[in-house]
Amino acid sequence: MSDLALEKIDDYRWRIPKSYKPGMRVPGIIYASEKLLKSIYQDKALEQVANVAFLPGILKASLAMPDVHWGFGFPIGGVAATDIEEGGVISPGGVGYDINCGVRLLKTNLQYDDIKDRLEKLTYRLFSDVPAGVGSEGNIKVGIKEEKEILLKGARWAVEKGFGTEEDLECTEENGQIPGADPSAVSERAFQRGRAQSGTLGSGNHFLEVQVIDQLYDREACDTLGLDLGQVMVMIHTGSRGFGYQICEDYSRKMIQALAKYKINLPDRQLACAPVTSDEAKAYLGAMRCAANYAWANRQCLMHLARQAFEREFASSWQKLGMFLIYDVAHNIAKIERHKIDGKEKMLCVHRKGATRAFGPGHPDIPQRYKKIGQPVIIPGDMGRNSYLLVGTEQAMEETFGSTCHGAGRLQSRTAASRSINSDMLLKELASKGIIVKASGRNTLAEEAPAAYKNVNDVVDVVHNAGIGKRVCRMRPLGVIKG
């Protein structure tokens, strides 16, 4: 990408001019500091930002968050909204393979001193009780009929089975159940892959972490959320597993045929798409929403298992332990949303691929309890640094269709990391920081090492200073479960 000279807008925004490639309908806007730009230039993510700008109906700009890196079709950390009334399209590459990969954050009423002597035992118990890893199968078994119920009901299915409460649903994006799911649009192969994986963590960057709050930024928001220094938190990061992967694979192939049918010219077939109003798009939306609901049910089940592990370890109910859900956010999804464009309300298809919804205060789609402060935004980092809780802002609504980053963003591929990082030395280094890690495979440790990721502190600094998210508090990891 050395031939691409970005135009500096300010210290946290950079532009790819529309003139960079003939056919770009809008410019590209990258949220980054000069420090982060050095790593962003290392792969082809900026080229992908420019390619996304070719999508029919795209509005304002092809956006890239500060954790941006190369992905399938869209860059990971990419946001694009298309105008449905003006032929706007939906692209499976703008959602990605792990549909509704997302994060949920629980608080507890435990303090660090309450768990520091039991941390190793607690971490091992969580590792034992929460199925994790490639191909892992959970104890929550479902048949064909129930699997279809999960696809329609999402997290509500889990709550009806006793794996949570109505309050959990209130604190989940879309109440854990996005409407419009269509199981008939899902292939038999996807059903097969999903049947055994409900309530499982998965591999790669998916995790369950016990964390402690080590810094507060916004006292008012912390008071609203019931958070303070030294408080123990639990973070869960996973998605739709093999089920969502298969849906992306199925529809990415189908959408290639739609390009000729609708006379859509794109520089990358991985951006294959169809107008949102088309039969092809409706089928993909129906299947994608099934995967989104599957993922919300999955995270709800995992939270239930984590609560049970804490109950056994501390001989107390999860309610007495104060294990209440702060929020659950999706960060690989396309959603039909209303947004104001030049003062006029429009219905848009908003792609968030490795990006988190960040709706501002007062928005009708966030829980009443958060209307004053804005939607909670959860930004996990790597297992050796920090994670953050933020809230959405009005500026995000105006600039990024209510979107912000989703994590730290990779610096190294998994292959490169596994070749360059010694797992034993990494475990010792983390232990010296008071971090206990349990992983299903040794390769995962090297692939997910802190050195393989950008520093999440730098990423969140950009988000906060650019105004597309507002810092609330910071957590550091204590006990880490990896697939």
RANOR-V519941 format. One record per helix or strand of 2 or more residues. SS is the DSSP state (h for helix, s for strand). FROM is the first residue (numbers start at 1). TO is the last residue. Records with the same first field share a line. If there is no record, write none. Layout:
SS->FROM-TO, FROM-TO
This chain:
s->7-10, 13-16, 27-31, 61-69, 76-83, 89-91, 102-111, 207-216, 231-238, 273-275, 324-330, 332-341, 344-353, 355-357, 376-379, 386-391, 403-405, 436-439, 470-482
h->18-20, 34-40, 45-52, 84-86, 92-94, 112-115, 119-129, 144-153, 155-160, 166-170, 173-176, 183-185, 188-195, 219-225, 241-261, 269-271, 279-314, 368-370, 394-399, 414-420, 423-432, 442-447, 450-452, 456-466
